[in-house]
Each structure stands twice: as structure tokens, then as C-alpha cells.
């Protein structure tokens, strides 16, 4: 569990993962040592999982952002595991969620264009056994794409 100070540290790190311990300490009116110890504890406990750069996909030529709803024919654990083992190996897939409701999985992926998407569906998704249905939605405008978690509600 995190306290109010940890929450403030997390908020700062989510805005700038390159902040130094000293910069965080100055921002929170603390000394460097407790900030260092708190961050190391949150890393050890898995609260902070990693530090990454956020890359603009469009600058890499990945213009098309797609959400695919996938239904499977069979739902035994082995079929779910096989699907998941296949889907995580596709570099186009940004995220994949096993969901409840009308579909079994929600996949977010990005590709260069519609031609590349068609190849992804016909050459990769179509080769996964046990898929019953794929329904895709194409993003027209990204209204909010925030990776930061709301630490202020902790």
C-alpha cells in the first residue's frame, strides 16, 4: 500500500520518469534519502514496474490504430492459452485483454495503413486456430491517451 507521499512521488514520476531523486525531493520539500528509499521500496514491491519512454506511433509511420474484438469458438483453458500465446508474439499488438461480455478478447494494435492491417488479419489472425469472429473498430481521433494512473485518489 502507498501513502500520500508515495502517491505524490508516483504522480511526479508518471509525468517525468527521468526526474532525479533530488528533483523529486525538492518538489516535495523532502530530503533525497527518504525519496530514494520510498522509490526503491515501491520498485521492490512491484508498485513501480519499469521506466519507459512514451513513443509517438505516428512518428514511426504507424498511422492506423485499431481495436479488434475477438470471439473464440471454444473456451476451454487450453484454447484460451493457445490464443494468448499466439497473440503476444505479434509486434503490431499493443495490448490484449481477456474480457467478459459479447466478445472474449479486446486487442489494440497499430499498423502503417489499411493494407498492412489487411495483411495482419489475413496472414496472422486468420492462422490462429479457434477464432470464431473478429470485429474491428478504427480510431479516427485520439481524444485521450494517458498512461498515468490517478494516484490522487489513493
C-alpha positions as CSV (number, residue, x, y, z in Angstrom):
1,X,0.0,0.0,0.0
2,X,1.2,3.5,-0.7
3,X,0.7,6.6,1.5
4,X,0.2,10.3,0.5
5,X,3.9,10.9,0.0
6,X,4.3,7.8,-2.2
7,X,1.3,9.0,-4.2
8,X,2.9,12.3,-4.8
9,X,6.2,10.6,-5.9
10,X,4.2,8.4,-8.3
11,X,2.5,11.4,-9.8
12,X,5.8,13.1,-10.4
13,X,7.4,10.0,-11.9
14,X,4.4,9.4,-14.2
15,X,4.8,12.9,-15.5
16,X,8.6,12.6,-15.9
17,X,10.2,9.2,-15.3
18,X,13.7,10.8,-15.7
19,X,13.3,13.0,-12.6
20,X,16.2,12.6,-10.2
21,X,15.8,11.8,-6.6
22,X,17.0,15.3,-5.8
23,X,14.4,16.9,-8.1
24,X,11.6,14.9,-6.5
25,X,12.8,15.7,-3.0
26,X,12.9,19.4,-3.8
27,X,9.4,19.3,-5.3
28,X,8.0,17.6,-2.2
29,X,10.1,19.5,0.3
30,X,11.9,16.4,1.5
31,X,15.5,15.2,1.6
32,X,16.9,12.9,-1.0
33,X,17.4,9.8,1.2
34,X,13.7,9.2,2.1
35,X,12.7,9.7,-1.5
36,X,15.3,7.2,-2.7
37,X,14.2,4.7,-0.1
38,X,10.5,5.1,-0.9
39,X,11.1,4.7,-4.7
40,X,13.3,1.6,-4.1
41,X,10.6,0.1,-1.9
42,X,7.9,0.8,-4.5
43,X,10.1,-0.8,-7.1
44,X,10.8,-3.9,-4.9
45,X,7.0,-4.3,-4.1
46,X,6.1,-4.0,-7.8
47,X,4.2,-0.7,-7.5
48,X,6.7,0.7,-9.9
49,X,7.2,-1.9,-12.6
50,X,9.5,-0.2,-15.0
51,X,10.6,3.1,-16.6
52,X,9.8,3.6,-20.3
53,X,9.8,6.2,-23.0
54,X,6.4,7.0,-24.5
55,X,6.9,7.0,-28.2
56,X,4.6,8.7,-30.7
57,X,3.5,5.9,-33.1
58,X,2.7,8.3,-35.9
59,X,6.4,9.5,-35.9
60,X,7.2,5.8,-36.7
61,X,4.8,5.8,-39.6
62,X,2.2,3.8,-37.7
63,X,-0.9,5.8,-38.7
64,X,-3.7,3.3,-38.1
65,X,-4.8,2.5,-34.6
66,X,-7.3,-0.4,-34.4
67,X,-9.3,-2.1,-31.7
68,X,-10.4,-5.7,-32.5
69,X,-13.0,-7.7,-30.6
70,X,-12.3,-11.4,-30.9
71,X,-14.7,-14.3,-30.2
72,X,-13.4,-17.8,-29.9
73,X,-15.3,-21.0,-30.9
74,X,-14.2,-23.0,-27.8
75,X,-13.5,-21.6,-24.3
76,X,-11.6,-24.4,-22.6
77,X,-8.4,-23.2,-20.8
78,X,-6.1,-24.7,-23.3
79,X,-7.8,-22.8,-26.2
80,X,-7.6,-19.5,-24.3
81,X,-3.9,-20.2,-23.5
82,X,-3.1,-21.1,-27.2
83,X,-4.8,-17.8,-28.4
84,X,-2.9,-15.7,-25.8
85,X,0.4,-17.4,-26.6
86,X,-0.1,-16.6,-30.3
87,X,-1.3,-13.0,-29.9
88,X,1.5,-11.8,-27.6
89,X,4.1,-12.6,-30.3
90,X,2.6,-10.2,-32.9
91,X,4.6,-6.9,-32.7
92,X,1.6,-5.0,-34.0
93,X,-0.4,-5.8,-30.9
94,X,-0.1,-3.0,-28.2
95,X,-2.4,-4.6,-25.7
96,X,-4.7,-7.6,-25.4
97,X,-7.4,-8.1,-22.7
98,X,-9.4,-11.2,-21.9
99,X,-12.8,-9.6,-21.3
100,X,-16.3,-10.6,-20.2
101,X,-19.3,-9.8,-22.4
102,X,-20.1,-10.2,-26.1
103,X,-16.5,-11.0,-27.1
104,X,-13.7,-12.9,-25.5
105,X,-10.7,-10.6,-26.2
106,X,-10.1,-6.9,-26.9
107,X,-6.9,-6.3,-28.9
108,X,-5.4,-2.9,-29.5
109,X,-2.9,-2.8,-32.4
110,X,-1.2,-0.3,-34.6
111,X,0.0,-0.6,-38.2
112,X,1.1,1.6,-41.0
113,X,-2.1,1.6,-43.1
114,X,-5.1,-0.4,-44.1
115,X,-3.0,-2.6,-46.4
116,X,-0.8,-3.6,-43.5
117,X,-3.9,-4.2,-41.4
118,X,-5.4,-6.5,-44.1
119,X,-2.1,-8.5,-44.1
120,X,-2.2,-8.7,-40.3
121,X,-5.8,-10.1,-40.4
122,X,-5.3,-12.4,-43.3
123,X,-1.9,-13.8,-42.5
124,X,-1.7,-13.7,-38.8
125,X,-5.1,-13.6,-37.1
126,X,-6.6,-16.0,-39.7
127,X,-3.9,-18.5,-38.9
128,X,-4.8,-18.7,-35.2
129,X,-7.0,-21.8,-34.5
130,X,-10.3,-21.5,-32.8
131,X,-11.3,-17.9,-33.8
132,X,-15.0,-17.6,-34.5
133,X,-15.3,-13.8,-35.2
134,X,-13.2,-10.6,-35.4
135,X,-14.9,-7.2,-35.3
136,X,-12.6,-4.2,-35.8
137,X,-13.0,-0.5,-35.0
138,X,-10.7,2.1,-36.4
139,X,-9.7,5.1,-34.4
140,X,-10.5,8.4,-36.2
141,X,-9.3,10.7,-33.4
142,X,-7.4,10.0,-30.2
143,X,-9.3,12.1,-27.6
144,X,-7.3,10.9,-24.6
145,X,-4.3,8.6,-24.5
146,X,-3.0,9.0,-21.0
147,X,-0.9,6.2,-19.4
148,X,-0.8,7.9,-16.0
149,X,-2.8,6.3,-13.2
150,X,-4.9,8.6,-11.0
151,X,-2.7,8.4,-7.8
152,X,-4.5,11.3,-6.2
153,X,-7.5,9.0,-5.4
154,X,-5.4,6.6,-3.3
